[in-house]
């Protein structure tokens, strides 16, 4: 689908930068995700990250508004042209914007909870998830740029697996019978929830790359919660 999008929108019109804006939103999201997790792992102080991270979020929000303006201008000048593609672009721009919000949420867990993580059966899956999601950001940027449907399908599969692990962790925490410090348990559950939402929004953007526009905003059977 994004090959169509690029072909349709790269003429010298008011919308020729909309596709580049989406790529920039994803790049900002990848940066925010990395910085937020540096705070989680206490490799950088929260106060060192707070201002630049929130500045990136403002930039992401402005890029989403920019995409909307360009799409609407394009449809006004060219009524009836590229409607499905333009609506899909606006939809996935919202996904990219929501990723920024969840990166802020991850940062806030690290900023507010500073006692560290000590329960391997919860921490190890979250560590693995952080690494996988970081890689998926880069894969998705490449998939949207190259209209790589094979890579997009891999992303959809991987994010489905991540969402499943997140659900398992939350259920395990709710059934926990051993002693886990209350605040640590809350931090684990919040991170699992936030990582799940990041994965869901990455999956939705990848769905657009595959061209299945009818599936946008509808979760797979493996994830029965709607996108936020």
C-alpha positions in Angstrom: 0.0 0.0 0.0 2.8 2.5 0.8 4.3 2.1 -2.6 0.9 3.3 -4.0 0.9 6.1 -1.4 4.4 7.2 -2.3 3.5 7.2 -6.0 0.3 9.1 -5.5 1.6 11.8 -3.2 5.2 12.6 -4.3 4.2 15.0 -7.0 4.9 18.7 -6.2 1.7 19.4 -4.2 0.9 20.4 -0.7 0.9 16.8 0.4 4.3 15.7 -1.1 5.9 15.8 2.4 3.1 13.9 4.2 4.8 10.5 3.7 8.2 11.9 4.9 6.4 13.4 7.9 5.2 9.9 8.9 8.7 8.5 8.7 9.9 11.4 10.9 7.2 10.6 13.4 8.4 7.0 13.6 12.0 8.1 14.0 11.0 10.4 16.8 9.1 7.5 18.4 12.1 5.2 18.2 14.2 7.8 19.8 11.6 8.4 22.6 11.3 4.6 23.2 15.1 4.3 23.6 15.4 7.2 25.9 12.5 6.2 28.1 14.0 2.8 28.6 17.3 4.2 29.5 15.5 5.8 32.4 13.8 2.5 33.2 17.2 0.9 33.4 18.7 3.9 35.3 21.5 4.4 32.7 20.6 8.0 32.4 18.9 10.3 35.0 15.2 11.1 34.4 15.8 14.8 34.6 18.3 14.6 31.8 15.8 13.0 29.5 12.6 14.7 30.5 12.8 17.9 28.6 14.2 16.5 25.3 11.7 13.7 25.4 8.7 16.0 25.9 10.0 18.3 23.2 10.1 15.3 20.8 6.5 14.6 21.7 5.5 18.1 20.8 7.3 17.6 17.5 5.4 14.4 16.9 2.1 16.1 17.6 2.9 18.9 15.2 3.9 16.4 12.5 0.5 14.7 12.9 -1.3 18.0 12.5 0.9 18.7 9.4 -0.1 15.5 7.8 -3.8 16.3 8.4 -3.4 19.7 6.9 -1.6 18.3 3.8 -4.1 15.5 3.3 -7.1 17.8 3.6 -5.5 20.3 1.3 -4.8 17.6 -1.2 -8.4 16.3 -1.1 -9.8 19.8 -1.4 -7.8 20.5 -4.5 -8.2 17.0 -5.9 -11.7 15.8 -4.7 -12.2 12.1 -5.0 -8.5 11.4 -5.7 -6.5 9.0 -3.4 -9.3 9.1 -0.7 -8.6 5.7 0.7 -4.8 6.2 0.7 -5.2 9.6 2.3 -7.5 8.3 5.1 -5.1 5.5 5.7 -2.2 7.9 6.1 -4.2 10.0 8.6 -5.1 6.8 10.5 -1.5 5.6 10.9 -0.3 9.1 11.7 -2.6 8.8 14.8 -0.9 5.5 15.6 2.5 7.2 15.4 1.2 10.0 17.7 -0.1 7.5 20.2 3.3 5.7 20.3 4.8 9.0 21.5 2.3 9.1 24.3 3.1 5.6 25.5 6.8 6.3 25.3 6.1 9.2 27.8 4.2 6.7 30.0 7.2 4.3 30.0 9.5 7.3 30.9 7.1 8.2 33.8 7.4 4.7 35.2 11.1 5.0 35.3 10.9 8.6 36.7 8.5 7.7 39.5 9.7 4.2 40.4 13.4 4.2 41.3 13.9 1.1 43.5 14.9 -1.2 40.8 13.6 -4.5 39.4 14.5 -7.8 41.2 12.1 -10.5 40.1 13.6 -12.3 37.1 10.4 -14.1 36.0 8.9 -10.6 35.3 12.0 -8.6 34.5 13.5 -11.0 31.9 10.5 -11.0 29.6 10.3 -7.2 29.8 14.0 -6.9 29.0 13.5 -9.1 25.9 10.5 -7.1 24.9 12.4 -3.8 25.1 15.1 -5.2 22.7 12.5 -6.6 20.3 10.4 -3.4 20.1 13.5 -1.3 19.6 14.4 -3.5 16.6 10.8 -3.4 15.3 10.8 0.4 15.2 13.7 0.3 12.7 12.1 -2.5 10.7 8.9 -0.6 10.4 10.7 2.6 9.3 12.3 0.5 6.5 9.1 -1.3 5.7 7.1 1.9 5.2 9.9 3.5 3.2 10.3 0.5 0.9 6.7 -0.7 0.9 8.0 -4.1 2.1 5.0 -6.2 2.7 7.0 -9.3 3.7 8.8 -7.2 6.4 5.4 -5.7 7.5 3.9 -9.2 8.0 6.9 -10.2 10.1 6.3 -7.1 12.2 2.6 -8.0 12.7 3.6 -11.5 13.8 6.2 -10.3 16.2 4.0 -7.6 17.8 1.3 -10.3 18.2 3.8 -12.4 20.2 4.8 -9.4 22.3 1.2 -8.6 23.1 0.6 -12.2 24.2 3.6 -12.1 26.5 2.3 -8.8 28.0 -1.1 -10.4 28.7 0.6 -13.4 30.3 2.7 -11.2 32.6 -0.3 -9.1 33.7 -2.3 -12.3 34.5 0.6 -13.8 36.4 1.0 -10.6 38.5 -2.7 -10.7 39.3 -2.3 -14.4 40.4 0.9 -13.7 42.3 1.1 -15.6 45.5 4.8 -15.1 46.4 6.1 -11.9 47.9 6.6 -9.2 45.3 7.0 -5.6 46.5 3.8 -3.8 45.8 5.4 -0.9 44.0 7.6 -3.2 41.9 4.5 -5.2 40.9 2.7 -2.0 39.8 5.8 -1.0 37.8 5.9 -4.4 36.0 2.2 -4.3 35.2 2.4 -0.7 33.9 5.4 -1.5 31.7 3.6 -4.6 30.3 0.6 -2.5 29.5 2.6 0.3 27.9 4.7 -2.1 25.8 1.6 -3.9 24.6 0.1 -0.6 23.4 3.3 0.4 21.6 3.3 -3.1 19.9 -0.3 -2.7 18.9 0.2 0.7 17.2 3.3 -0.6 15.4 1.2 -3.5 14.2 -1.5 -1.1 12.9 1.0 0.9 10.9 2.5 -2.4 9.5 -1.1 -3.4 8.5 -1.3 -0.3 6.3 1.9 -1.3 4.6 0.3 -4.7 3.7 -2.6 -2.8 2.0 -5.3 -4.3 4.3 -6.9 -1.0 4.9 -10.1 -2.6 6.1 -8.2 -4.1 9.1 -6.9 -0.7 10.4 -7.8 -0.1 14.0 -9.1 -3.7 14.4 -7.0 -5.9 16.6 -6.1 -9.4 15.5 -7.7 -12.4 17.1 -4.6 -12.7 19.3 -5.4 -9.3 20.8 -9.0 -8.8 21.7 -8.6 -5.3 23.1 -9.2 -2.3 20.8 -6.5 0.2 20.0 -6.5 3.2 22.4 
